[in-house]
């Protein structure tokens, strides 16, 4: 049983190493969205421990995304502001224990993800 798990883990790691930057960004957005949705669901069920874990993971992702921005591009400032706003809403949701706050930000994150999906398609079409 453990051997099968290790093979799956190895495959997942290999897949990540061969992804383009755009694919990695999309994967990060997928992970952030998953954690935001889970945090909201856990909050609604008063599961404090799992709510906190999911909120922290989502926050870590947006902090990371902000930290890797290349400031020589004007759009980086706008993205930094967006990531900061999302992180503030995640924090506010956790403090107030209000899943609606996080639910209100999820569509923004979904839109950002879709933008990267479209950008990645364009990059592949140009190759």
Backbone torsions as a table, in degrees:
resi	resn	phi	psi	omega
1	UNK	NA	-46.8	-178.3
2	UNK	-64.8	-34.4	-179.6
3	UNK	-62.6	-42.5	177.7
4	UNK	-62.0	-40.5	178.4
5	UNK	-63.1	-44.4	179.9
6	UNK	-62.8	-37.6	178.7
7	UNK	-66.3	-40.9	178.0
8	UNK	-63.5	-45.6	179.7
9	UNK	-60.3	-42.8	179.2
10	UNK	-62.5	-43.3	179.0
11	UNK	-61.7	-44.5	-179.9
12	UNK	-62.0	-43.1	179.1
13	UNK	-63.3	-42.4	179.6
14	UNK	-63.6	-40.4	179.5
15	UNK	-61.9	-40.4	179.6
16	UNK	-64.9	-40.9	-178.9
17	UNK	-66.0	-23.7	-177.4
18	UNK	-100.1	3.0	179.4
19	UNK	-77.5	151.1	173.2
20	UNK	-76.0	169.5	177.8
21	UNK	-60.4	-40.7	179.4
22	UNK	-62.9	-42.9	178.9
23	UNK	-64.1	-37.8	177.6
24	UNK	-65.4	-40.8	177.5
25	UNK	-61.0	-44.3	179.8
26	UNK	-61.6	-41.9	178.0
27	UNK	-61.7	-39.9	177.5
28	UNK	-64.2	-42.2	177.7
29	UNK	-64.5	-40.2	176.7
30	UNK	-58.3	-44.8	-178.8
31	UNK	-66.7	-40.5	178.0
32	UNK	-63.1	-46.0	-180.0
33	UNK	-62.1	-42.5	178.7
34	UNK	-58.7	-46.1	-178.6
35	UNK	-68.7	-35.7	177.8
36	UNK	-66.5	-43.4	178.5
37	UNK	-64.6	-42.0	178.7
38	UNK	-64.8	-42.8	178.9
39	UNK	-58.9	-43.1	179.3
40	UNK	-61.6	-46.3	179.9
41	UNK	-64.4	-44.0	179.3
42	UNK	-63.6	-38.5	178.9
43	UNK	-62.0	-43.6	-179.5
44	UNK	-63.4	-26.3	179.2
45	UNK	-100.0	11.9	178.6
46	UNK	56.4	34.5	177.2
47	UNK	-95.1	87.6	-173.8
48	UNK	-59.3	-47.2	-174.6
49	UNK	-61.5	-50.2	-178.7
50	UNK	-71.6	-32.3	174.9
51	UNK	-57.5	-49.1	-177.5
52	UNK	-62.2	-43.2	179.3
53	UNK	-59.5	-46.3	-177.5
54	UNK	-68.9	-41.6	177.7
55	UNK	-61.2	-43.2	180.0
56	UNK	-63.6	-41.7	179.0
57	UNK	-63.4	-44.4	179.3
58	UNK	-62.7	-44.7	178.7
59	UNK	-61.0	-43.3	179.3
60	UNK	-59.5	-39.3	-179.9
61	UNK	-64.3	-46.1	-179.1
62	UNK	-70.4	-31.3	174.4
63	UNK	-65.7	-42.3	178.0
64	UNK	-63.3	-48.3	179.8
65	UNK	-56.6	-40.2	178.6
66	UNK	-66.1	-39.1	-176.0
67	UNK	-70.4	-22.1	-177.2
68	UNK	-97.0	3.1	179.6
69	UNK	-66.2	141.2	177.1
70	UNK	-93.4	108.2	-172.2
71	UNK	-70.9	-1.4	177.6
72	UNK	-78.6	-8.1	177.6
73	UNK	-104.2	138.2	-178.4
74	UNK	-61.1	-36.6	-177.6
75	UNK	-64.4	-23.9	-179.7
76	UNK	-59.5	-38.8	178.5
77	UNK	-62.0	-45.5	179.9
78	UNK	-63.8	-41.9	178.4
79	UNK	-65.2	-40.8	177.9
80	UNK	-58.7	-45.0	179.4
81	UNK	-61.7	-41.8	178.4
82	UNK	-63.7	-47.8	-179.8
83	UNK	-62.5	-39.1	178.1
84	UNK	-63.4	-45.8	178.8
85	UNK	-59.1	-46.7	-179.3
86	UNK	-61.3	-44.6	178.3
87	UNK	-61.0	-40.5	178.8
88	UNK	-63.3	-39.1	178.7
89	UNK	-68.4	-38.0	176.8
90	UNK	-62.6	-44.5	178.9
91	UNK	-63.0	-46.3	-179.2
92	UNK	-61.1	-41.0	178.2
93	UNK	-60.8	-42.5	179.8
94	UNK	-67.4	-40.9	-179.4
95	UNK	-66.6	-45.9	-177.3
96	UNK	-83.1	-9.2	-175.3
97	UNK	53.6	45.4	-177.7
98	UNK	-117.5	102.9	-178.9
99	UNK	-64.5	-22.6	-178.8
100	UNK	-63.3	-33.5	179.5
101	UNK	-61.1	-47.2	-179.6
102	UNK	-71.4	-37.4	178.5
103	UNK	-61.7	-32.3	179.7
104	UNK	-71.8	-24.2	-177.4
105	UNK	-91.2	-22.2	-177.3
106	UNK	-54.8	-44.7	179.6
107	UNK	-60.4	-34.8	176.9
108	UNK	-62.7	-45.1	-180.0
109	UNK	-66.3	-39.2	176.9
110	UNK	-61.7	-41.4	178.2
111	UNK	-63.4	-42.0	179.0
112	UNK	-63.1	-41.7	178.4
113	UNK	-60.8	-46.5	-179.1
114	UNK	-61.8	-35.0	177.0
115	UNK	-62.0	-42.9	178.3
116	UNK	-68.0	-35.3	176.6
117	UNK	-60.7	-46.8	179.8
118	UNK	-64.0	-42.0	179.1
119	UNK	-62.4	-41.8	180.0
120	UNK	-64.5	-39.1	176.6
121	UNK	-60.7	-44.8	179.2
122	UNK	-61.5	-40.8	179.4
123	UNK	-62.2	-43.1	-179.3
124	UNK	-69.0	-32.1	179.2
125	UNK	-69.2	-30.0	-178.3
126	UNK	-80.9	-13.7	-178.3
127	UNK	-79.9	NA	NA
